[in-house]
């Protein structure tokens, strides 16, 4: 069981369960406004970390076998400090997070940027199990510290969550630093200009696309908070997180599919690639649809019982999100076709197109329809991204309607790949 928990798929399941427990505790005992505040804190940390990846991120994974570890670390550290300093100035001048939290959020973002760089360096050394361990440790520590401080003070508080982040981030930073130091063979720094060029070439375009994708997921948060309140944001964020739980399958199988597609050679007219992509597409669609249907069938009273009386409106938000959530899950599968066949720029272009549409709809619908408007805007942007990928996929592979009909071989492939995931 412990070995499974440290596998990539097992780590995702474990962290999802622990995050759900945290979400229930905060929702029931602190209310929607606290959920909204914590959601903005976590979103800000995520944005700062992703901005720090403009000179790092997946580029570190690629460059680690090709360059010494130390110069990669130094550049990542310097850039993370610059990004965190800019974030501090920006947050002081916008009303997104309470001023009493700003310094702590920026400092935590800086630490998170550093240990995230360590993660990518470890991934470059193929220490995937260590990264999975750290991801599970992170949410476990936050949950335990949150409960400890709550027990000591006899009340639930956002500060208990922040203290949990401090302790968790500190432990993970030091532990991952020790692991990274094991791979430092020399303190000599050379070819720094060439290294910076490679980091920018491999990191900036892809990371800008990832940042745009994050805003596709979370852009509605800022509009709901601006036009309404932290409490409204709390309800909206819980609905988002519940709906996005259905993506666990697509995320896991997109990783498997990417490895398969990237290694297919002499695949004339994309016959093998088309088979794998469409098989994963159909099964992921069915599994995700089943999860979404369960969320829609559950009565509003169930959500009130689990999360508290303030969260009765969650089901309406899930209804609005569900078409986009379902289609975005299979968009991940279609996106693998482009990245795995050397057309990654389609991934970025589609993301920016859907983001532009999302911003326009949020400006229009949120002031009129509140969190339901934000949910519909998000859903429409997901549908537009899916449509973009689908049209291009059909164009490149010459697929027809019958290719999208489920057959026995699709289930056989799904069972085979699932067994491989659990064995690994």
N, C-alpha and C positions, 0 to 999 in steps of 0.2 A: 504493500500500500504506500509506504513512504517513497519507494522508488518511482511508483506511478505519479505521486504528487510532484516529483521533481522533473517529470517529463514535461515537454512544452504544453501538451494538451492538458495534462493533469494539473499543471501550475495555473492554467487559465481557469479551470473548474474550481480549484481551491480558492484562488483570489476572488473569483466571482461570488462564491458562497460567503466568504468573510466580508466582502464589501457589502453584500446584501444585508448581513447581520448589522453592520455598522449603520447602513441606511435606515433600517427599521428602528434601531435604538434612537438615532437622532430625530427621525420623523415623529415617533410616538412621544418622546419625552422632552423634545426641545422645540418642536413645531416647524411650520413651513418656512418662517423667516430665517431660522438657523440653518435649515437645509439650503436655502438660497444663498446665504453668506458663505457657507462652506463650499458650495458649488462654484462660486466666483473665485474663492481662494484656490481651489484645485485647478480651475480653468486657467487662472493667471500663471500658476506654476507650470502647467503644461505648455503654455504659449512661450514662456521664457526659456524653458528647456528646448523647445523646438527651434526657437531663434538661435540658441547657442549651437544647434546642430548645423547651422549654415556653414560652419567650418568644422564639421565633424559628422555626427550621425552615422548613417550607413557607409559614408565614405571612409570612416575609421575602420570599419569591418573589412573593407576592400583593401585599404592601404597598410593595415597592420602586418601582413606577411611580407610587405615590400619595403617597409621603412623601420628604423629603430623605434622602440616604444617611447623613449623619453621626449624627442622633439614633437611627436604627436600629442603627448600629454601637455607639454608646455603651451603649444598653440591653442589647444582646447581650453586650458585653464585661463589663458589671457583673454580669449574671445568670450568665454563665459562671464568673466568679471566685467567686461565692457558692456555686454548685453544686460547684465543685472543692474549696472549703474544707470543705464538708459531707462530700464524698466522702473527703477525707483523714482526718477525724475518725472516720467510719464504718469505714474500712479498718484504722485503728489498733486498733479494738475487735473486729474479727472476723478469724477465721483463714482467709482466702481466698487472700491473696497473701503471699509471704515478706516479712518486714518490711524487708529490705534493698532491696526493689523498690518499696515503697509510695510514697515521695516521687516517684520517677521516673515511676511510672505516673500519679500525680495531675497532675504537671506536664505530662506528655505529653498527658493528657486535656484539660487547660486549653488547650494550644496547638491541639489538634485541634478543640476547640469553637470557637476563634476563626477558624481558617481554614475550618471548615465553615460558619460564618456568612458569611464572604466568598463561599463557593461559592453560597450561596442568594441573596446580593445580586447576584452575577454572573448567576445564572439568571434573576433578576428583570429583568435588562437583556438577557436572551436571548443571553448569551455561553456557550452550551452547550459549544462546542468547547473553551473554556478550562478548564471544569470537567472535561471528559473528559481533557484533557491532564494536569491535575494528578493525577487518579486514576491514570493510567498512570505518571506520574512518581513517585508515592508508592511503589508496590510495586517499581518498577524500582530506585529509590535504595536502598530497604531491602535488596533482594537484593544489589546491588553492594557496599554497605558491609558487609553481613554476610559476604560472601565475602572482602573486603579484610581485615577484622579477623581473620577466621579464618586467612587466609594469613600475616598478620604474626605472630600468636600461635601458629600451628601447632596450633590446637585449636578445636573448635566450642564456643560458649558462648552462653548466654542473653543475656549482656551485649553480645555482638556484634549481636544482634537489636535490643536496646534502643538501642545507639549508632546503628544504622541508622534507627530511628524518630526519634531526635533530629535527625539530619542531614536526613532527608527532611521531617519536619514543619517544621523551621526554614526550609528552602528554600521550601517551599510556602506557609508563612505570609507570608514577606516578599514573594514574587512575587505572591501573590493580593492582598496589601495594596496593593501598587503599582497593580495593576489596578483595585481598588476606588476608590482615591484619584482616579483619572481621572474618576470620576462625581460627586465632591463639588463642587458648584457654590457652596455657601454654608456658612458656619460658624454661621449663626443657628439656634438651637434653639427651636422654638415648638410649641404644641399637644402638649406631652409627655404630658399626662394622657390625652388622646384617643388618642395613639399607643399608650401602654401598654395601654389598654382594647382597642384593635383587635388588638394582638399576642396578648393573652390570649384574646380571643374566637376568633381564627382559629387559634391555636396549641395551647392547652392540651388541649382535648378530643381533637383528632386525634393529638397527640403522646403522650398517655396511652395511646391505642389502639396506637400504634406501639411504645411501650415494652412493653405487654402482649404484642404480637406477638413482640417480641424474646425475651421470657421464654418464650413458646411454643416458639421455636426452641432456646433455650439454657438453659432452666430445669433440665434434667437435669444440666447441668455441675456445678451447685452441690451437688446431691444425691450424684452419683457421687464428687466430691472429698471431701465430708463423710463419707460412709459407707465409702469405700474409700481411694483414693490418687490422687496426681497421675498415676501411670503408667496406672491404669485410665481416668482422664479423658482421657489422651492417646490411647489406643486408641479410646475413644468419640468424641472430637472428630474424629479422622481419618475414621472411618466416616460421621459426620455431614457433613463437608465433601465427601466423595466423593459421597454420596447427593444432597446439595443442588446439586451441579454440574448435575444434570438440570433445575434450575429456570431456567437461563439463558434457555431458549426462552420459558417462560411469563412471565418478567419483561419480556423485550423486547417481546413481543406484547401484554402487558397495558398497557404504555405507549402503544403504537400504538392499541389498542382504546379506551383512555380518551379519547384525543383525538377519535376518531371518534364515540363515544357521546355525549360532552359537547356536540358540535356538531350533533347531530341535532335538528331542530325539527319541530313539527307531526307527531310520530310517534305517531299515535293507536294505542292498544292495544299499543304497543311492537313493531310489526311489523318495522321496520327494525332496531331495537336487538336484538330477539330473534334476527334472522338473523345479525347480526355476532357477537353473544356466543356463540351455539351453534356457528357455524362455527369460531371460534377455539377454543372449548372442545374440540371433537372432534379437531381437528388437534393441539393442544397435548397432549391426552391420549395420542394415538397416538405422538407423537414422544418424550414423556417416558417412556412405557411401554417404548419401544425402548431408551432409554438405561439405564433401571433393569434391564431384562432382561440387557443386556450386563454390568452390574456384578454381577448374580447368577450369571451363567454363568461368569465368570472364577473359576478355582480359588483356593483359599486360598493355595496355593504362590506364585501370582502376587503377591498382596499382601505376602507375606513377602519375596519377591525385591525388590519396589519399595521398601517402607517399612522392612524389617528384620524380624528373627526375632520380635520382641515383638508384631508386628501380625498374627499368624496368625488371631486371633479376629475380625478386622474383618468377614469375610463374614457371620458369624452376626448381627452388629449390623445390617448392611445388610438382611438378610432381615427383621428385625423392623421396621426403619424403612420398608421399601419400600412397603407399602400406604398409609401416611400421606403419604410423599413424593409418590407418584403423585397422590393425591387433592388434596393441598394445591396442586399445580401448577395444577390446573384451578379450585381455589377462588379463586385470584388472578383468573382470568378472570370467574368469577361475581361476585366482589367489585367488579369494574369496573362491573357493571350498577347496583349500589346507589350507588356514588360518582358515577357519571356521570349518574344520574337524580335526584340530590338526596336520596338516602336513605343518606348516609354513616354515620348513626348505627347502621345495621344492621352495618356493618363493625366498629365498636367493640364493640357488644354481643356479636356472635359471637366476637370475640377474647377478651373477658373470660370468656365462658362456657367456652370451650375451655381457657383458662388455669386456671380454677378446677378443672376436671376433671383437668388435667395435674398440678397440685400434689397433689391427693388421691391420684392413682395413683402419683406418685413417692414419696410418703410410705409408701405401702403396698408397692410392688413393688421399689424399689431395695434396701432392706435384705434382701429375700428372694432376689432374682434378679440383683442387680448391674447391670452395664451393659446386659444384655439386658432387664432390667426397665425401665430408663430408656428404652431404645429403644422398647419396646412402649407405654409410657405416652405418649411423644411421638407415636407413630403413632396411637394412639387419639384423642388430642386433635386431631390434624390431621383425622382422619375425622369427628369431631364438628363441627368448623368447616365442613367440606365439606357435611355433612348439613344444617346450619343454613342455609347459603347456598342449597343446592339446593332445599330445601322452599320457601323464600321466593321464589326465582326462578320456580319452577313456579306458585306462587300468583299472582304479579303478571303473568306472561306467558301463563298458561294453556297451558303446554307439555305435550306428550304424549310417550310413549315413542318414537314414530316420529320426533319432532323431534331425538332424540339419535343417530339412525342416520346414519353418514357417507355422503355422496353426492358426486357429481362437482363440484358448485358449491362445496363446502367446500374441495376441493383447489385449485380455480381461484382462490378468494379468497386462500388461503394463499400460492400462488405469486406472485400479484399484490402482496401486501403485503410478501413477502420481497424482491422486486425493488426495491420502493420503499425499504426499509431499506438495502439495499446501495448504491443510487444516492445516498441522502442521506449 
